[in-house]
Amino acid sequence: MKQILVSCTSSENRVAILEDNKLARIFIERQSTRRLIGSILKGRVSNIIPGMQCAFVDIGTDRDLFLPLSDIQIDSPEDYYSSEDDQDCNDNDDEEHFQDVSKLDPEVLSKISITDVLKNGQEITVQVVKEPIGNKGPRGTTFLTLPGRYLVLMPTSNHVGISRRIEDPIEVARLHEIGTIIKPDNMGFILRTEAEGKSKEQIEQDLLFLLNLWDSVQDEEICSATPSLIHSESSLLLKVVRDHFNSSVDTFLVDSKEEYEKIMSVCKFLPQELKNVIQHTNESIFAKYSIEEEIHKSIDKRAPFPSGGYAIIEETEALISIDVNTGSFLGKSNLEETVFQTNLEAAIEIARQLKLRNLGGIIIIDFIDMISAEHKQEVYQTLVDAVKHDKTKYNIQPISELGILQMTRQRIGRTLSYHLLETCPYCKGNGRITSKDYICNKIHSELRRLCKSRKNTSVVLATCHPEVASILLERDQAKFKQLEEESNTSIFIRGDASFHYEKYRFS
């Protein structure tokens, strides 16, 4: 059972996707935030780094775009490129579609220098494939793609691919024949999973739409200044229709009449039984389905399991670390079985959380130590099976002797925490603040220096948070009395609730 719930306000649109009544994905698009991924831009090479075989391109944003040599289309013979097998093409139905299927052959790549391909100041058209993360700017490619409902057009490639998720060899052969017949000269495309079972006419109609779109992109490229945006990806709601709405969806509710009408205009070519699934409602959808509560849980570090165990999920710039704990789960027979059951639950829930939170990059999972090699293998296989429902690329290694599992998940777009959390202005992202004992010692040390430096009798007032002031007045009273006698200074401590724990002031 799959449900799509759309909640719209004047400032943002949110889409929740439920699978079997559990929140599987949440997408957020704010009107004030410009989304870069998928955008095609006209830029200018600002810097070339031969030692890294990459260039940086000014695309008119705060940070220049990173462009590695492997993502640069080179006007060279076809044998410079290594194409994957027809069926071995990535089709991230749940995500973006801006990855090329042809790369420079590794042997050729080692013989070419970035300085042979690009020059400083050169104009170049690029497409953003990764959003900026932390201090890193966006990443781009010159292998441009335009995603449609049934196929992804690749105007700079000359290859027909079929999604690896289509497994029926008869269907693969049928789609390959259709693709060969309708393929434009000097262009390529990937037939997406949604093309399975579709007629030649339906697929060709999608192709014609993308070809017209490509013509408009080229016209915009000619007329535009440098740097400038020449094509932006579809809005969130249109992408949801394109990438997620199919016959497996039982419910599609929209709480905005205006957005509902936009969606229906896009869906006018779909079968009537599919269009009937889309409904407008005046109800508060997220409240009715308890989505707000689920969103709040999804940004908590602690992810609970049904039995009482839990995982602690920590996001850092370098990697994602996940620690599994038994929590309140006591088991029924012995410790090994308790640990095994907790780890099995963890594997299933972690797969869900990675997709829900859109976490990517290097991921380290510290499972609870298991003695049995069979148990380790079963937990590993459970995780592998669980992530099959997530169409993002994974690379999962078996559990090590230390109980550690290393894996990667393709990083696409921004994490859920990026949309919902801000860096704490006090702890600056550390997640913890200085202890009150440390602050008290720091105040005493600075007061001592201040009082000793005064030549005349004076009065000093120290203002700080009330809880810190309480410790100073009760526990450290003798210290201050001694300091007053040594420095001939009167010291007063005052608590102020408007002060942060770490803040204090002398006057």
C-alpha positions, -999 to +999 in steps of 0.1 A: +000+000+000+015+033-011+002+068-004+013+103-015+003+132+007+009+168-004+008+197+020+012+232+006+016+266+022+026+300+008+063+294+019+068+257+012+054+225-003+059+192+015+053+157+001+051+126+023+053+091+008+039+063+030+045+026+024+023+003+043+012+032+065+048+041+075+065+072+064+091+062+038+101+096+023+095+133+030+104+159+004+105+197+012+107+225-013+109+261+000+100+290-021+130+310-008+155+282-014+169+278-049+174+242-057+205+236-078+206+198-086+195+191-121+199+227-132+218+234-165+239+265-163+262+285-186+294+291-167+330+302-170+361+283-160+376+302-130+404+279-120+421+247-133+439+224-108+462+200-129+473+182-098+437+171-091+427+168-127+397+191-121+384+226-128+362+251-109+335+268-128+318+302-119+281+295-123+269+327-105+265+311-071+284+317-038+307+288-044+322+277-078+312+243-092+336+214-090+341+197-124+364+166-125+380+155-158+360+123-157+328+144-160+339+164-190+326+155-225+356+155-249+353+159-287+370+127-294+364+094-312+338+070-297+365+046-285+376+072-259+345+063-240+335+031-222+298+024-222+281+001-198+260-028-210+226-019-222+208-031-191+234-019-167+223+017-165+214+035-133+178+046-131+172+063-097+134+063-099+132+077-064+158+104-069+175+124-096+186+113-130+216+134-138+243+107-139+259+099-172+262+063-185+294+069-206+326+079-190+361+084-203+379+051-206+403+048-176+433+042-198+425+072-219+418+093-188+453+086-175+468+100-207+448+133-208+454+164-188+427+187-177+447+216-193+443+199-227+406+201-223+398+234-206+413+268-204+408+295-178+381+319-188+365+294-212+327+293-214+312+259-206+277+245-201+274+222-171+247+204-151+247+202-113+247+166-101+254+172-064+242+200-042+267+220-020+275+202+012+292+219+042+321+238+028+320+220-005+305+236-036+282+219-061+296+192-083+288+192-120+291+173-153+290+182-190+272+149-198+238+166-198+205+147-191+168+156-192+145+132-173+111+123-185+084+099-173+095+069-194+131+078-204+160+100-196+173+119-226+211+122-230+217+148-257+255+145-255+257+107-256+249+082-284+237+052-264+205+034-256+203+020-221+176+001-202+171+003-164+187-026-147+155-029-126+137-043-156+146-080-152+123-098-177+146-106-207+116-106-231+106-071-219+143-059-221+145-071-257+112-054-266+122-021-251+157-023-267+140-028-301+117+002-295+147+023-283+167+014-314+138+024-337+131+058-321+166+069-311+175+103-326+208+106-345+238+115-323+217+113-291+210+087-265+186+078-237+179+055-208+145+037-208+133+040-172+116+014-151+083+032-157+086+023-194+080-014-186+049-025-204+044+008-222+037+011-260+061+025-286+037+054-290+037+063-253+075+062-251+079+081-283+056+109-271+078+113-240+109+114-262+093+141-285+086+162-254+122+160-242+136+168-277+115+200-277+127+208-243+163+202-254+158+226-283+146+253-259+176+247-237+200+252-267+181+284-277+184+297-241+221+288-241+228+310-272+209+340-258+221+339-222+249+358-206+277+341-187+272+329-159+234+323-160+208+296-154+195+282-187+173+253-174+160+244-140+146+210-129+109+207-125+091+217-093+088+192-065+052+184-072+058+178-109+088+156-101+067+136-076+041+129-104+069+120-128+090+098-106+066+083-080+031+083-093+021+050-109-004+022-106+011+011-072-002+043-056-035+038-037-040+074-024-028+108-038-042+137-017-034+174-022-046+201+002-042+230-022-067+236-050-042+255-070-015+228-069-041+201-074-051+218-107-015+221-118-009+184-111-041+174-130-030+195-161+003+175-161-015+142-157-040+148-185-023+122-207-025+095-181-052+068-180-084+079-163-082+052-136-048+067-126-061+103-126-090+092-104-065+084-076-055+121-073-079+139-050-082+174-035-091+178+001-096+206+026-085+185+055-052+190+073-036+159+057-004+158+078-023+161+110-048+134+100-020+109+091+003+120+120+030+130+096+042+159+117+049+135+146+068+112+122+089+141+108+099+151+143+110+115+151+130+114+118+154+141+130+160+126+164+193+109+168+176+080+185+157+056+162+137+030+182+130-006+172+097-025+179+113-047+206+127-018+227+162-016+211+174+015+193+200+030+171+219+063+176+224+080+142+251+107+141+256+128+110+291+143+105+308+159+076+331+129+071+306+100+075+274+087+091+279+066+123+252+044+136+254+026+169+230-003+177+218-009+213+195-035+230+179-008+251+150-022+271+148-055+251+158-083+275+152-113+252+137-147+260+164-174+258+201-163+259+223-133+252+233-143+217+197-147+206+188-113+221+216-096+203+208-114+171+171-103+172+181-067+180+205-066+151+179-080+127+155-053+137+183-028+134+191-038+098+155-033+087+150+000+105+184+014+095+175+008+058+143+028+063+160+056+082+187+061+055+160+065+029+138+087+050+166+110+062+183+109+027+216+101+043+245+094+019+283+090+017+302+067+039+281+049+066+295+029+095+272+007+115+283-007+148+261-037+153+261-055+187+288-081+188+276-116+177+295-148+181+278-168+154+291-164+118+257-175+106+240-147+126+264-121+111+257-133+076+219-132+082+220-097+096+241-086+066+217-102+041+187-087+059+202-052+054+210-060+017+175-072+011+160-042+030+178-016+009+165-031-023+133-011-018+155+020-020+165+027-056+196+047-047+230+031-053+245+011-024+278-006-017+276-028+014+305-048+029+300-079+052+301-074+090+337-075+102+351-094+132+346-063+153+309-062+145+313-032+122+296-029+088+309-005+063+287+008+034+281+037+011+249+052-002+248+075-031+246+111-018+218+128-038+202+161-028+201+175+007+195+155+039+162+159+058+181+175+087+193+202+063+157+213+057+146+210+093+175+218+116+198+248+120+233+249+137+230+259+174+243+294+178+257+285+212+274+252+207+282+259+170+272+224+160+291+205+187+258+192+201+271+199+237+278+230+257+305+238+283+298+224+317+287+247+345+317+236+366+341+247+339+323+280+335+325+286+373+363+279+373+367+302+343+348+330+360+369+326+392+401+326+372+392+358+352+379+375+384+412+368+401+432+383+372+409+413+371+410+420+409+448+415+411+452+441+383+434+469+402+455+493+422+426+510+441+398+495+462+369+487+439+337+468+435+332+441+408+298+427+397+298+394+379+266+386+360+259+351+347+232+325+343+212+319+375+223+282+378+259+292+374+255+320+399+240+295+424+271+273+422+294+303+426+274+316+457+271+283+474+300+260+466+327+286+458+318+312+485+350+306+504+371+311+472+356+345+466+359+356+502+396+348+501+400+367+468+382+397+483+407+398+512+437+394+490+427+420+464+408+444+487+379+442+463+342+437+469+328+410+446+291+405+439+275+377+419+242+382+401+221+357+382+203+368+350+179+344+332+185+361+299+221+349+299+232+317+282+249+291+304+283+300+288+279+338+289+290+360+317+300+397+322+320+418+346+313+454+355 
